[in-house]
Amino acid sequence: MDDDVERLRSLLLAMSEVDVEAAEYLKLRAQLIFELVRMHAEQDLLERLRPIQDQVDRMGARDPDFDLKRFMDAGWE
């Protein structure tokens, strides 16, 4: 989380005297997390995969001579 946002969050909690251990706070927190997960799940799969595909593209072309088995075996020696 951005440092400024974290400081503002901490300040807001301190000023509002919110008991972060209270059941109401924990329930609200759980509801917010649930809603974020639900909204994320509604995103199109291709839209969610785009950042990963972009990273793979930036890695460049794959080495056709790379032997994954030999590489993994060498790691066990």
C-alpha positions as CSV (number, residue, x, y, z in Angstrom):
1,M,0.0,0.0,0.0
2,D,1.2,3.5,-0.7
3,D,2.9,5.1,2.3
4,D,0.7,8.2,2.2
5,V,-2.5,6.1,2.0
6,E,-1.3,3.9,4.9
7,R,-0.5,7.0,7.0
8,L,-3.9,8.5,6.2
9,R,-5.6,5.2,7.1
10,S,-3.8,5.0,10.4
11,L,-4.6,8.6,11.2
12,L,-8.3,8.1,10.4
13,L,-8.5,5.0,12.6
14,A,-6.7,6.8,15.4
15,M,-8.9,9.9,15.2
16,S,-12.2,8.0,14.9
17,E,-11.1,5.8,17.9
18,V,-12.1,2.7,15.9
19,D,-11.5,-0.5,17.8
20,V,-9.9,-2.7,15.1
21,E,-10.4,-5.8,17.3
22,A,-14.2,-5.1,17.6
23,A,-16.5,-7.6,15.9
24,E,-18.2,-4.8,13.9
25,Y,-14.8,-3.8,12.4
26,L,-13.9,-7.3,11.6
27,K,-17.3,-8.0,10.0
28,L,-17.0,-4.8,7.9
29,R,-13.4,-5.7,6.9
30,A,-14.6,-9.2,5.8
31,Q,-17.4,-7.7,3.8
32,L,-15.1,-5.3,2.0
33,I,-12.6,-8.1,1.2
34,F,-15.5,-10.3,-0.1
35,E,-16.7,-7.5,-2.4
36,L,-13.3,-6.9,-3.8
37,V,-12.8,-10.6,-4.5
38,R,-16.2,-10.8,-6.1
39,M,-15.5,-7.8,-8.3
40,H,-12.1,-9.1,-9.3
41,A,-13.7,-12.5,-10.3
42,E,-16.2,-10.7,-12.5
43,Q,-13.4,-9.3,-14.7
44,D,-12.9,-11.0,-18.0
45,L,-10.3,-13.7,-17.8
46,L,-8.3,-12.3,-20.8
47,E,-8.3,-8.9,-19.0
48,R,-6.9,-10.5,-15.9
49,L,-4.3,-12.4,-17.8
50,R,-3.1,-9.4,-19.9
51,P,-0.4,-8.3,-17.3
52,I,1.1,-11.8,-17.2
53,Q,1.1,-12.0,-21.0
54,D,2.8,-8.6,-21.2
55,Q,5.5,-9.8,-18.8
56,V,6.1,-12.9,-20.9
57,D,6.3,-10.8,-24.1
58,R,9.0,-8.6,-22.4
59,M,11.0,-11.7,-21.6
60,G,11.6,-12.2,-25.3
61,A,11.7,-15.2,-27.5
62,R,12.3,-18.6,-25.9
63,D,15.6,-20.4,-26.5
64,P,14.8,-23.4,-28.7
65,D,18.0,-25.2,-27.5
66,F,17.0,-25.0,-23.8
67,D,16.6,-28.4,-22.2
68,L,14.4,-28.0,-19.1
69,K,15.0,-31.6,-18.0
70,R,18.7,-31.2,-18.0
71,F,18.4,-27.9,-16.2
72,M,16.2,-29.4,-13.5
73,D,18.4,-32.4,-13.1
74,A,21.5,-30.2,-12.7
75,G,19.6,-28.5,-9.8
76,W,19.4,-31.7,-7.9
77,E,23.1,-32.6,-8.2
